[in-house]
Amino acid sequence: MREQITNYAVGAGAGVAAAVLFLAAIRAGAPALLLANLAPLPLMIAALGWGLLPGLVSIFTAGAIVGAAALAFAPGYMLVIAAPAWLLAAFASRPAVYLKRPAAPLLRPGPGPGAIALAAALLFIAVGATMLTLMLFANGGYDGAVGALVEEIRKAHDENAALRAMMPDLTDQQLAEAMVQVAPIALAVSGALMQLLNLYLAARSVQLSGRLGRAWRDIPTGFRLPRWLGVPTIAGVAVAGLAPAPVDGYGLIVACGLGALYMLEALAALHALSRFSPARPFMLGALYFACLAASLWVLPALAVLGLAESFADLRGRAARTLRPRPKT
C-alpha cells in the first residue's frame, strides 16, 4: 500500500514538473521553447519507471494545472504532448503483442526501436491530418483558412511590432498560405521526433535508476523499419505530387512523416557501419554538420538511403563480413 501511494505521488509530482515546463515556455516566449520540447519527459519517466497508472496520474495532473493557468492551451497540450507521451511510454514498456509468442519459459520481447518510432510517426500523422482537416473545413476550405489566418496575423502584428520585423520579406497573405501548408506537416514530423527524443532520454534515465522493466536495445543495429512501409511512403509522395489541393496536403503529411522515419533509419545504419572505421568521430561529426548546414539536400538523401537500407540490409551484410576494430 505504501509503495502504491509513493508511485502515485511520483506520478503527481511528474505532472507538476511537466506542467511547469510547458507553462514556463508559453509565458517566456521564443527563448524558452526548448522547455516545451522537454515537457513530455517527466510524464514518460513516471510511466516507464513507476507504472502506467502513475503515468496516467501524471498526465491528468499536468492537464489540470495547464487548464487552470492557461485554459486555451490545455486541449492542445493534452492532445499533442501529454496523451502521446503516455501512449508511447505504454507501447514501449509492454510486450509486443504483434510478435509470435516465444516458446516457454521465455517472455514475449518488447517492441524494437523501429516499431516505437513507427508508432510515434503514425500517431502524429493522424494529428497532422486532423489539424489540416480542421483548418480547412472549419473555415470553408483552403481560401477560408488562409483568410482567417491573415486576420489573426494582422492582429498579432498590431499587438507586437517585433513580429513584423522577424519576417519583413513576407506579406500577411504569403505568411498565412505558408502556415496553412506547412503547419500540419511540421506538427506531424516535429511532434514525432520530439516525443521520440524524450522517450529516449526518459528510458535512459529510468535505466540508470534500475527501474526500467525491459532490456535496452542497441539503436544503431536494432532500428529497423518493415519493408511494407515503403508502399504508403511512395503512395504519399505520389499523392503529394499529383493530387490537387487540398488532397496533396494529406499526401505531404504522410510522405514527410514516414520520410522522417527513413531518415532515422539511415542515421542508425551510418552509426552502425561507422563502428568499423577508426575515423568514426570525424565521420559522424561531418554528417551532423551537413544535416544542419545543407538540410534541404542532406535530409531527403538520408530518407532515400534509409528506404534503401530497409530493403538492402547493409548493416546485416557488414556484420557478416566485418568485425569492429579492437578497442585500444
Beta strands, then each sheet from edge to edge (+ up, - down):
end
